[in-house]
């Protein structure tokens, strides 16, 4: 993990793009594959990280990481804990569909999930 983070940070510096820290938020097992909850923060900005939700190359939504996360606030992650995001999958999606969550600012893949209805 540390090497991956170092490489991401080095790439961000070299390409003059934001270094985004991120993670998946714990959720009930019954919600797995039906929605994504996470957090993302750019410590060089007080604006929320904007996340593109994609299926393949098609952007299906754009969401800000601006929901309150108490754990993020308790750990002083950034923006007083307002770094969270949630996205509920449409029931029109087929089981097995891969959904990618990417930082709009630099195209970084933050996380992926597979639909399981």
matplotlib code that plots the C-alpha trace (Angstrom):
import matplotlib.pyplot as plt

x = [0.0, 2.7, 4.6, 1.4, 0.6, 4.1, 3.9, 0.5, 1.8, 4.9, 2.8, 0.5, 3.5, 5.1, 1.9, 0.7, -2.6, -4.3, -3.2, -6.5, -6.7, -9.7, -11.3, -14.4, -16.7, -18.0, -21.6, -24.1, -23.5, -27.1, -26.0, -22.9, -23.2, -26.3, -24.5, -21.1, -20.2, -16.7, -14.7, -12.2, -10.2, -7.8, -5.8, -4.7, -8.3, -11.2, -13.6, -15.2, -13.6, -15.9, -16.3, -17.3, -19.3, -18.6, -19.7, -17.0, -16.2, -19.7, -20.1, -23.5, -23.2, -21.1, -21.1, -19.3, -17.6, -19.3, -21.3, -20.5, -18.4, -18.0, -15.0, -13.3, -14.0, -12.8, -9.5, -9.2, -9.1, -10.1, -12.9, -14.3, -15.4, -17.4, -15.6, -18.0, -20.1, -22.8, -24.2, -27.1, -27.1, -30.1, -32.2, -32.0, -28.4, -27.7, -26.0, -22.3, -22.0, -18.7, -19.0, -15.9, -15.6, -13.0, -11.7, -12.9, -9.8, -7.2, -9.0, -7.6, -9.6, -10.6, -12.5, -14.7, -17.6, -19.7, -23.5, -25.2, -29.0]
y = [0.0, 2.5, 2.0, 2.4, 5.6, 6.9, 6.1, 7.8, 10.9, 11.0, 10.8, 13.6, 15.9, 15.1, 15.6, 18.6, 17.0, 16.6, 13.8, 12.3, 10.2, 7.9, 4.8, 2.6, 3.1, 0.1, -0.8, -3.5, -6.8, -6.5, -3.3, -4.8, -4.8, -2.5, 0.7, 2.3, 4.4, 5.9, 9.0, 11.1, 14.1, 16.5, 18.1, 20.9, 22.1, 23.0, 22.0, 18.5, 15.9, 15.3, 11.7, 10.3, 7.1, 5.0, 1.8, 1.1, 4.4, 5.8, 8.3, 7.6, 10.1, 12.8, 13.1, 15.3, 13.8, 16.2, 13.9, 13.9, 11.0, 11.0, 8.7, 11.1, 14.0, 12.1, 11.3, 14.8, 13.5, 16.8, 19.3, 18.5, 15.1, 16.3, 14.0, 11.2, 10.0, 7.5, 6.1, 3.6, 1.4, 1.6, -1.5, -1.4, -2.5, -6.2, -8.3, -8.6, -5.0, -3.4, 0.2, 2.4, 5.5, 7.9, 11.3, 13.8, 16.0, 13.5, 10.3, 8.3, 5.0, 5.3, 2.0, -0.4, -2.6, -5.3, -5.0, -7.9, -7.7]
z = [0.0, 0.9, -2.3, -4.3, -2.5, -3.0, -6.8, -7.0, -5.1, -7.3, -10.5, -9.2, -8.6, -11.9, -13.9, -11.8, -10.9, -7.6, -5.2, -4.1, -0.9, -0.8, 0.7, 0.9, 3.8, 5.8, 5.0, 5.8, 3.9, 2.5, 0.7, -0.9, -4.7, -4.5, -3.7, -3.0, 0.0, 0.3, 0.9, -1.2, -0.2, -2.0, 0.8, -1.5, -2.0, 0.2, -2.6, -2.6, -4.9, -7.9, -8.8, -12.2, -12.0, -15.1, -16.7, -19.2, -20.8, -20.3, -17.5, -15.8, -13.0, -11.4, -7.6, -5.1, -2.1, 0.3, 2.7, 6.3, 7.6, 11.4, 11.2, 8.8, 11.2, 14.2, 12.4, 11.1, 7.5, 5.8, 5.5, 9.0, 7.8, 4.7, 2.3, 1.8, -1.1, -1.7, -5.0, -5.2, -8.3, -10.6, -10.6, -14.4, -14.2, -14.8, -12.1, -12.9, -14.3, -13.2, -12.0, -11.7, -9.5, -10.8, -9.7, -12.3, -11.8, -12.9, -14.1, -11.2, -10.6, -6.9, -6.6, -8.5, -7.7, -9.3, -9.3, -7.3, -7.2]

ax = plt.figure().add_subplot(projection="3d")
ax.plot(x, y, z, "-o")
ax.set_aspect("equal")
plt.show()
